[in-house]
Amino acid sequence: MLDYVEINQDIPIMMCHGTMDPMISMAKAVQTRKELMRLGYQASWHEYPMMHAVCPEEIDDVRAWLLEVL
């Protein structure tokens, strides 16, 4: 029987993170991505020179990613 990890491994994941984020450290974000990859997920990674926010470049990247995966 498949477990939830195997069932969900084909779900696209996009991770975006600000390099100056004071709320979620870059180390924690990278650790999370590594754990996802260890579990067999493929996570698209994008980082931006910003704090805990959204920037126009991120919006463009999210749009492009959504157009690719949908």
C-alpha positions as CSV (number, residue, x, y, z in Angstrom):
1,M,0.0,0.0,0.0
2,L,1.3,3.5,-0.9
3,D,1.8,5.9,1.9
4,Y,1.0,9.6,1.7
5,V,4.5,10.6,0.6
6,E,4.5,8.3,-2.4
7,I,1.0,9.3,-3.3
8,N,1.8,13.0,-3.3
9,Q,5.3,13.0,-4.8
10,D,4.0,14.2,-8.2
11,I,2.4,17.4,-6.7
12,P,4.4,20.4,-7.9
13,I,6.0,22.5,-5.2
14,M,7.4,26.0,-5.5
15,M,9.4,27.5,-2.7
16,C,10.1,31.2,-2.5
17,H,12.1,32.9,0.2
18,G,13.6,36.3,1.0
19,T,17.3,36.3,1.7
20,M,16.7,38.9,4.5
21,D,13.6,37.3,6.0
22,P,13.6,38.0,9.8
23,M,10.6,35.7,10.4
24,I,11.8,32.5,8.8
25,S,15.5,32.1,8.5
26,M,17.2,31.2,5.3
27,A,18.7,28.2,7.1
28,K,15.2,26.9,8.1
29,A,13.8,27.4,4.5
30,V,16.8,25.5,3.1
31,Q,16.4,22.8,5.7
32,T,12.7,22.4,4.7
33,R,13.6,22.1,1.0
34,K,16.3,19.5,1.8
35,E,13.8,17.5,3.9
36,L,11.2,17.6,1.0
37,M,13.9,16.4,-1.4
38,R,14.9,13.6,1.0
39,L,11.3,12.4,1.0
40,G,11.4,12.3,-2.8
41,Y,9.6,15.6,-3.7
42,Q,10.9,17.9,-6.3
43,A,10.7,21.5,-5.1
44,S,11.4,24.5,-7.3
45,W,13.5,26.9,-5.3
46,H,13.6,30.7,-5.8
47,E,15.1,33.3,-3.5
48,Y,14.9,37.1,-3.6
49,P,16.8,40.0,-2.0
50,M,13.9,40.9,0.3
51,M,12.5,40.5,3.8
52,H,9.3,38.6,4.6
53,A,7.4,40.1,1.7
54,V,6.4,39.7,-1.9
55,C,8.3,41.4,-4.8
56,P,7.4,41.9,-8.5
57,E,10.0,39.3,-9.5
58,E,8.5,36.7,-7.3
59,I,5.0,37.3,-8.7
60,D,6.5,36.9,-12.2
61,D,8.2,33.7,-11.2
62,V,5.0,32.3,-9.6
63,R,3.0,33.2,-12.7
64,A,5.6,31.4,-15.0
65,W,5.6,28.4,-12.7
66,L,1.8,28.1,-12.6
67,L,1.6,28.4,-16.4
68,E,4.2,25.6,-16.6
69,V,2.5,23.2,-14.1
70,L,-1.1,23.8,-14.9
